[in-house]
């Protein structure tokens, strides 16, 4: 299935906003995000999905990575400014409904950037890119890569 999704990178106090997942016993961390809806720009999707999945308000999305994920389609990854909120599942969302079933869990959280290399992350290529730019600085150009499913 090839589709376009938008994901957000939000950093506050040296912590990265993440979605901790326990998908039928497989635990991993990923960025908040989701499918670009018809008539919606990827930038609007990034802002909407960050709020829907984590109750965090973000602004000023800037495209920094395009991940041509072989398992999921194109992932447009945006660096966003933190505006307000604390991570929690939004009431009435798809994620809340799935959490209630108890087998496929979503938990929005802040992850210390220093811990990023030590967690299973989807994808490893995206994880390495985030580690690199948070260490050496953000580039003015958009980086593209192709990731493989690793968890």
Beta strands, then each sheet from edge to edge (+ up, - down):
strand 1: 4-12
strand 2: 15-23
strand 3: 26-30
strand 4: 33-35
strand 5: 57-69
strand 6: 73-84
strand 7: 104-112
strand 8: 143-145
sheet 1: 3+ 2- 1+ 4-
sheet 2: 3+ 2- 1+ 6+ 5- 8-
sheet 3: 3+ 2- 7+
end
